[in-house]
Amino acid sequence: MDNELGSIETEMKRGFLQLLVLIILEKDAYGYAMVRAFRDLGYEIEENTIYPLLRRLESKGLIQGKWKIGEERPRKFYIVTDSGREMRDGLLTIWKKQDEIIKHLTMENKNV
């Protein structure tokens, strides 16, 4: 049971993390800063999870990366594109509908 639950949790997290990234990148940020921001909100992710996701989203044109050379080491900052905003809005619509259904069903089950 634990292996099956873990497998389903992994699938759920994959889509959820994509949505989180498209939301947080309304303001530009680099990978590790996103990891820290998510952790501050109680959502634990590994650094080795965020970078492949950022590359995938960038290759799909949903985010855009730009290297910045500053006082410290070079960092690649990302920002959501117009296509990424459209995707984010669509995902949020799906998320809200799913949330409504779950709330309805759990309330219905409480009243039985």
Buried (B, 14 or more C-beta within 10 A) or exposed (E): EEEEEEEEEEEEBEEEBBBBBBBBBEEBBBBEBBBEEBEEEEEEBEEEBBBEBBEEBBEEEBBBBEEEEEEEEEBBBBBBBEBBBEBBEEBEEEEEEEEEEEEEEEEEEEEE
